[in-house]
Amino acid sequence: MALKDNLKVLVVDDMPTSRGLIVQALEEMKVWNNSTENNGQTAMERLAKEPAHLILSDMNMPVMDGLELLRNLRANRATKGVGFILITGKPTPDLVAKGRSLGMNNMIKKPFTTPQLKACIEQVVGPLG
């Protein structure tokens, strides 16, 4: 069985269009086991009930942004090992450094193509198969 058949992905983005585009890209990769949340706080609440292997999170969101979500994930024993990819339109050197210091696994710049997202994900979890 290929990794893509078991991989549980949580997409966190406050913009419905962005969430839809990310889910569409995942489905093009045949990653069907995905769910969505619109901010970091609701993502943490969902993860308490439904663990995930990988989080694809936008940076700029109300309530709890991507880096705050990452900080909370790494501070929680149950979620500290979850893969985390930050999605941002402005990957400044400062943002990249801060993300890495918090334990970010990878980052991708908006806009991206499905092959770019797939390569980004595979750098974190391995070949999707």
N, C-alpha and C positions, 0 to 999 in steps of 0.2 A: 504494500500500500504506500502510495506517495505521501510525502510530507504535507502537500497541499490538501489532502483528504482529511487530515487530523488537525491542522493548524486552526486555532481559534484566535480571531483578530477582532480587536475593539477599535473602532474609528471614532475619534473625538474631535469635533469641529462644530463651532457655533453657527456656521452658514450651511443651510440645507443643500444648496447647490454644490458646495465643496464636498460635503459628506457623500452626496450622490455620485460625484465624479470619482471619488476614492473607492467607493463600493463597486462602481461599474468597472474600474480598473482591476480590482480584486477578482470580480466575477470573470473578467476576460482571462485572468490567470487560472481560472477554475478553483479559486479559493472561495468556497461557498459558506463556510462557517464563520460569518462575521456579524457584528452588531454595531450599533452606533449610539453615541451620547453627544449632547451639545455643550458640555463643559466638563472641566476636570473634577468638580465635586460630584456630579451625577455619575461620572466614570468610576470614581472610587467606590461609590455606593453600589454600583452594578458589580464591580470586581469582587466585592465582599460576598456576593451571592453566586456570581458566575465567573469563575476564573478564566483568564485568557492567556495565551502564549505571547502575544504581540500586541502592542498599542501603537497606532498611527495617530499622532496628535498634532493638531494645529497649535501654533504658538500663541496667537492673540485671540483670547476668548474672555468673556465676562465671567465673574465669580471666581474661577481658578484657571489661570493660563497654563500653557504647556509646561513651562519650567516648574511651576508650583505643583502641577500634577506629577511630574517626574520626581520632585523632592519628596512628595507624599508617598509615591510608590516605593522609592528606595528606603524610606524610613519605616515601612510596614513589613513585618516579617513574612506575611503571606504573599506580598506582591514584589518584594525586592528583586527577585530574579526574572521578572517579566521583561521581555524585549521591548525597547522603546525607540521609536523613530519620530523625530520632530519634523513637522512640515511647516515651512515658513517661506514667505515671499522675500524676506530680507535676512539672509544668513550672514550677519555681520561677524567679524572675527571675535568680538566680545561675546556675542550670543553663542557661537560655536564653543568657545572656551568655557563659558558658564555651563552649557549643556553637558559637555564632556566631564567637567568637574563634578556634576551631579549624577553621572552614570548613564548618560545618553548613549545608546548603541549606534545610532546613525542619524543622519539628517538628509532631507531632500528639499530642494527649492521648488516653489511653485512658479510657473506651471510646469508640470512634468508629464511625460508620456508613460503609458503602461509598461513598456520595456525598461524605462528608467526606474520606475517604482519597483518592478520585479527584481532588478539588479540590487537595489537598495535593500529590499527585504531579504534576499538571498545572502547578502553580506552578514546579516544578523542571524538568520535561522538555518542557513544552508540551502542546497538546491531543493526547489519545490517539487521537482519531478514531473 
